[in-house]
Every structure is written in structure tokens, then in C-alpha cells.
């Protein structure tokens, strides 16, 4: 009797799963950075206009989001996050 090769154990299936995990981690980091930038501003009682909120919530660049979160710590206005761009 021949050996049965289950699809979920196939190298291609492993590769697809790993790519999915990588994408999931990246999406999680992006979403976390978005929330962090907004939470910092809100915790500091800095109003976040709809335009600034939309810009943060639609950004997919992790480095940019982390920069904005760092700037939020010292900002006095939400639009200060976007200076020097």
C-alpha cells in the first residue's frame, strides 16, 4: 500500500501557512501602531480631527505609523504628527 501524503503536511501547504502567519503579524503590528498613535493623543486630551484620524487609520506603512506614535508623545496638536513629510 502506498504512503498517503496529506495536503496540510505538504511543503507547499507549509509555505502558504508561513506566508499567512507573516502577513498576519505584519497586519497586527500595523493595527497596533495605528491604535497606539491615536491612544497617545487621546490620553493626552489632544483632539483628533477626522482628517488626522482617517490619515492614521488608512496608513499601511509601519515605519511611518511608529514615527507618528513617537511624535504623539510630544505633540500639542494632532497635525504635528505629519510635519516634516
ABEGO torsion letter per residue (X at the ends): XBBBBBAAABAAAAAAAAAAAAAAAAAAAAAAAAAAAAAAAAAAGBBBBAAAAAAAAABABAAAAAAAAAAAAABABAAAAABGX
